[in-house]
């Protein structure tokens, strides 16, 4: 759903770095007072774990957002989404290195279906994109890599902290890093506009706080590679939102992509249930 709110903020004159800063700073402003009042025990952390919170917040959230928005500016949203969703591939490979998670045949098939599905769903095939520069592709791949690192850093602490705690401190470290570099505080008058407030609320509450809490909670229940594959339902949801809100038509190629992604997800769930049984 993030595209709905980001496009609204762009129309109000906010830049990509402003939107990233608004996303993480707004989330931290909501989460910490809430926890301090309702669940103060969830604010307790070990100082040695700040490295992992900073990894989730700065290395992953900040840099994947900046790379993602840069590709959109340099090329197209379709290309940005395709390259971002190379993330599960990086997660599975990195999880193999750090957590010794097995690279099974099932995961390999699911990853293949995920990549093909994303490419089809956003329309890169059959239309293609003949104007891609090597730098744009590299930045896009970096967005997928940094996106993947959230699962890696988060997995180290997912079993020791509540998902809300991890999300809150990730947003705090991200804010401390990105807000001083943005022009957010030079646009305080714009932040009072009704349209900006509504889009900011959607961006912070729905597309950030709830999304990261749910995903981080999932990391504590399953392998990080499986969690990343399941999360690739996002492009499918984005297409359906486009159809319902903007009247976009779903082409045959996009339909095939949706089927591939859902097949990968269902295949992953089925194997998980079989192993659990």
Order of alpha helices (4+ residues) and beta strands (2+ residues): alpha-alpha-alpha-alpha-alpha-alpha-alpha-alpha-alpha-alpha-alpha-alpha-alpha-alpha-alpha
